[in-house]
Amino acid sequence: MSRFQEHEDKVGARDFGFLLFLTLLNVMNILDRQLLSSFANWIMPDLNLSATEFGLLTGLVFIVFYSVMGLFMGALADMVNRTRLIAAGLALWSALTALSGMAKGFVSLAIPRMFIGVGESIMTPTAMSLLSDRFPSKWLGLASGIYYMGVPVGVAGSLFLAAYLEPLLGWRGCFYLLGGIGLVLALVMLFVKEVPRKHVKNTGGKAERPRFREILATLFKALRTSPALAMTIAGGVAFHFVLGAAAFDQVWYVQERGFDRSEIAEISAWLGFFGGILGNLFGGAGGDLFLRKTGVGRPVFLFWIMLLLAPINIAYRLVEPTSFWFMAGIFIGFFQLGCFYGPTFSTIQELVPPQIRGTVVAFYILGLNFVGLGIGVTVGGIMIDVMQAAGGENPYTVMLLSFTLLSMLAIPLFYLAGRRYERDRAALFAQAA
């Protein structure tokens, strides 16, 4: 190993400090995004929203702007100062979250939700690009897993707000509070220095930043020539079907499982907090270790996790709420979600040329959200309204179980992607050489 490589493999306290700050911003990102779902039992009756309208607000109204604009923002992250770009996105979504607290109905909530999606679309493609330049490949899965602790912590945080602060501030006051905190953090981020780009540094600073058309051409070439990349993305999309439908979990707990809305928000917050953190640590570090010990891609690690946990995920939707397996199902759901992010995002980062990392993460997020979450929450809401109109029993349970089974399409896709990983990674290195 050369001295340059030895230096590149070193990770210091500043690197982890930078990672933790980005993780905090990701917590704010996810917390903000989950507010509607966590406060569903308050917002739906207050604004007189149907399940279809609520599904649109948490689904297509938000996701179309979040996903489509995210592709452009990912390309922008490959061309401009990334820390300032994150600061701008954080300021935008925080201001509009505060504005959402003034909503009087579907339309007045839908309009800010659209543009919140634009602001939030900046965060993850840009952050993952920064981390891939700050951390060596052997640490990237762990770094991605820590960053993605923002997902379970953010989801749990929104539920904590519903359980503990809603009685004091009301749901509108919680929106105002979160928006104000986000604006303060955006000001801090504005003064954080940009991370040097590896592919520019390795060429002595002479590499030109690619144009948007060149970035997209490189992205689609990578998708055509790397089956492991395409199947990892497809597996992630399939996994997200049930995550979209889970926007109705809090309503399901109250209407079909008999919980008090504040009580179940508190219970699921604590289970989600610990389950998600353990999942992120296990998925990030375990996926890296699995790759080093077996030489098989990290998606196979996810294959085994999803296969072993599948029976619990199915039973959770069917057992009585007093059963041990019901509470275990909530915990396992967050644990499995935590395991997902480190292995898939690090795999994708390693299967594409470095100059399009921001763009490929944005493309992946477009698929996860527009197809996976979008179908799950929008079709889920329509299914509930149709079944209720027809007098069907337990429409929330039927819908959530259906999407749980659909999401298991990810299991064979992750297996195939992991088996192909090393071959496609070697081809990428050969092409670069």
N, C-alpha and C positions, 0 to 999 in steps of 0.2 A: 504494500500500500504506500502510495506517495505521501509526502508531507502535507501536500494540499488536501488529499483525501482524509488524512488523520485530522486535520484542522476542521474540515467540513463535518466530520462525524461527532465533533464535540458539541455538547449542549450545556449551556450555563444557566445560572439563575435568572439572568435577564430574559433569556429565551422563554423560560417557563412563566416569568412574570408577564411577558407579552401575551403568551398563550392564555393565561388566566384572565387578563383584561378582555381579550376577544371573547372568551367564554362568558364573561359577565354580560357583554353586549349581546351575545347570542341568547342568554337567559331573558334579557329584555325583549329581544325579537320574538321569541317563542311565547313568552308570557303575554305580550301584546296581542299576538295572533290568536291565542286561546281564550281571550277574555269572553268572546261571545259564547263559546261552548261551555265554559265554566259558569257563566252567569245565565245560562239558557232558562233556568227555572224562574228567573226574575224578569229577564228581558222579554221573553215570549209573551207572557200575560200582560206585562206593562205596555208593550207596543202592539198587542193584539196580532201577533204573527202566527201564521200557519206553519206546519212542518215544512212545506215546500218553500215558503218565503225564508224561513230560517236556514234551510239547506242551501238556498241560493246565496244568502249573506255569508255563510261560512264556506260556501263552495264557489260556484262560477263567478259571482260578483267580485270576490276577492282573488280567486285563483287565476282567472284569465289575465288580469293585469299583473299579478305577481309572477306568473310563469312566463308569459310572452315578453314582458319587459325585462325579466331576469336574464334572458338570452342576450339582450343588448347590453345590460349592465355587466354581465360576465365578460363580454368582449371589451367593454369600456375598461374593466379592471385590468385587462391585458395591455392597455394603452396609456392610462393616466395614473396619477398619484393615488394609491389605493387607500391610504389612511384618511385622506380628505374626502374621498368618495364615500367611505363608510360614515364619516361624520355628517355628510349631507343627507344620506339616506336615513340615519337615525333621527336627525332633526325633523325631517319631513314626516315620518310615520308617528313620531311622538306628538307633534303639533296636531295632527289629524285625529289621533286617539283621544286627545282632550276634547276636540271638537265633536267627536262621536258621542260624548257624554251628554250632548244637548239634543240628541235625536228625539223626534216625536213620532216616528213611524218608519215603515220600510224604506221609503225613498231617502229620507234624511239620514238614515243610517247607511244605506247602500252607497251614496256618493262619496263620503270620506273613506269607506272600506275599499273602494276601487283604488284610490291614490295611496292609501296605506300599503296596499300590495306593491305599488311601484317603489316606495321607500324601502320596504323590507326585502325586496328582490335583490338589493345591492349587497346585503350583509354576507351571506354564506359564500357565494362565488368569490367575492373579494377576499374574505377571511381565509378560505382554503388556499387561494393563490399565495397569500402572505405566508401561511404556515408551511407550504411546500417549499418555499424559498428559505425559510428559517430553520427547518428541521431536516436532518438527513433521512433517507428512505427507511432505514431500520427503525427510526423513531416515529415515522409518519402515522402509523396505525394508532399508536398510543396518543399522539398529539390530536389526531382526528377524534378519537374516542373522548378525550377530555373536553375538547371544544364542543362536541355534541352532547356532553352532559347538560348543555343549555336546553336541550329538548325536554328531558324528564323534569329537570329543576324548574324550567319555565312553565311547563304544564302544571306541576305541583304548586308553583307560586301563584298561578292564576286561581287555583282551587283554594289555596290558603286565603287569598283576598276575598273570595266568595264566602268562605266559612267564618273568617274572623273580622274582616273590615266592612263587609257589606252591611251588617247590622249597625255599624257606627256611621258609615259614610253614604250608604246606599250604592247601588251599582254605578250611578253616574259619578259620584264622588271618587270611586275607585278609578274610573277612567281618567278623571282630571289629575289625580295623584300620579298615576303611571306616566301620563304625558309629560308632566313637569319634571319627573326624575330623568326621563329620556332626554329632554332638552339640555339638562345639566351635563349628562354623560357625553352628549354630542359636542359640547364645548370642550370637554377634556380631550376627546378623540381628535379634535382639530389640530392639536399641538403634538400629537404622537408622530414620530418620524417614520417615513417610508422604509420598508425592508428592501435591500438590494436584490434584484432579480438574478437568479443563479445563471441562467443561460446568457445574460448580458455580462455578468461578472467574469464568467469563464472565457469570454471572447475579448476580455480587456476593455469592456464597455463600448465595443464597436458595433454590436448587433443592433439593427434597427427594429423598432417596434412595428409589428405587422399591421397591415390594414385590415378593416373589418371583413372584406371579401376574402382575403387570404386566410383569415382565421376560420371562417366558416368552411372554406374548401378543405382545410387541414382537418377540421373536425369530422366532416362527412367521409373523408378518406379513411380516418382512423376507425370509424364505425363500420366501414365496408371491409376493412382488412383485419379487424380484430374481433373474432366471434366472442372471446372472453369479455371484451368491453360491452358489446351489444347485449349479451345474455345477463351480465351483471346489472345493466340498466333495466332490462326487461324484468328481472327478478325483483328489483327495487320497486318498480311500478306496480307489480302484482301484489307485493307485500303491503303497499299503501292503500289498496282497496278498502281493507277493513279499518285502517286508520281514518279514512274519510268518513266512513259510516259511524265511527266512534264519536263523532261530534254530537251524536244523540245519546251518548252513554248516560250523562247526568239526568236527562229526561227519562230515560229507561229505568234508572235506579228508582226514581220517584213514582212514576206512573205504573210500572209493572212489577217492581220489586218491593214497593211499600216503604222506602226510606224517606225520612225527613230531608228536605233539600240541603239544609246547612250541615246536618249530620253526615250525609254521604259525601258532601264536598270535603269535609274534614278528613274522613276515613280514607277516601281515595287519594287525597293530597299526600298524606303520610306514607301510604303504601307506594304511591307513585314516586315519591321523593327517594326513598331508600331502594326500591326496585330499580329505578332508572339509573341511579348512580352506580349501583353494583353492576348493572348490565353494561354501562359504558366502560367501566374499568375492565370487566371480564372480556367484553367484545374487543376493545382496543388492544389491550396487552395480550389477550389470548389469541387473537387473530395473528398478531405479529409472531408470537411464539410458535403457533401452528405452522406458519409459513416457513420459519427458520428450521424447524425440526423435521417437517415432512417434505418440503419443497413443493407442496400443493397449494394452490391459491387460496387466499382467505375466504372466498365465497363458499368453499366446501366446509369450512368451520361453521358458517352460518347454516348450511344445509343440515348439519347434525343437530344444531341447536333447535331449529324450527321443527325438524322431524320428531325429536324427543319431546318437545313441548306441545305438539299438535293435540294430543288427547285432552290435555288440561284446558287448552283454549276452546275446544268444542264443549267440554263438560261445563265450563264456566257460564255459558249462555243458557244452560238447561237446568242446572241444579237449583235448589232452594237457597234464598239469600242467607239463611242461617247456617248453611253448610260451610265446612272448612274450605271446600274447593271453590266456593264463590270468592272468598277473600284471597285465596291463593291465585285465582284467575286474574284478579285485579293486579296483584303483585307481579305475576308472571308476564302479563301483558306489557307492563312498563319495563321489566327486565329484558324481555325479548326485543322491545323497541330500542333500548339502550345498546344491546349487542349489535344491532344492525348497522349503525352509522360508521363506526371506525373501520370495519372491514370493507364495506362497499366504497366509501369515499376514498380511502387510501388506495384501493385496487384501481379505481378509475383514474386517480392522479398518476399512477405508475404505468398506465397503458396508453398514455397520450403524450405527444411532444410537449415540452415544458412551456412553449410560447402560447399554448391554448388552454392552459389549466383552468383559468377563470371561466372561459367559455364552455368547456366541457362540463364543469360543475353546474353551470347555469343551465345547460341543456339537460343534464340529469335531473335537476330540480324541476325543470319544465315538465318532464315526463312524470316525475313523482307526484307533482301537484295537479297539473292540468288533466292528466289521464287518471292516475291513481286516486288522489284525494277528491278530484273533481267529480269523477264517476261515483265514488263511494258516498259522498255527502249529498250530492244533488239527486242521484237516482234513489238513494236511501230515503230522502225526504218525500219524494214522489210516491215511493212504495208505501210509506206509512200512511199518507193521506188517502191513497187508493184503498188500502186494506181497511182503514177506519170507515171510509164511506160505504164499503161493502159489508160492514159489520163483522169483520174478521177479528179473531181473538189474538191478543198479544202481538200486535203488528211490529212493535219495536224489537221484540225477541226474534221474530221470524226474519226481519230485515238484517239484524246484526249477525245472526247465525249464518245466513246466506252469504254475507260478505266475508265472514271468517273462513268459510270453506273456499270461496273464490280466491282469497289471498294466498292459499296454500299452493297455488300454481308456482309460487316463488321457489318452492323446495327443489324440484328437478332443475329449474333454471340456474340456481346457485351451484348445484352439483356440477353441471356441465361447464359453467363459467370457470369454476375453480380448477377443474381438470385441464382446461385449455390455457390457463393463465401463463404458465412458464413459457410455453411455445410462443405465445403472442408477445410476451415481454422480450424474449430473445429477438424476435423479428423487429421490434421497435428499436432495439439497440443496434442491430445490424443495419437498419435503414439510416439511423442517425450517423453511423460510422461512414 
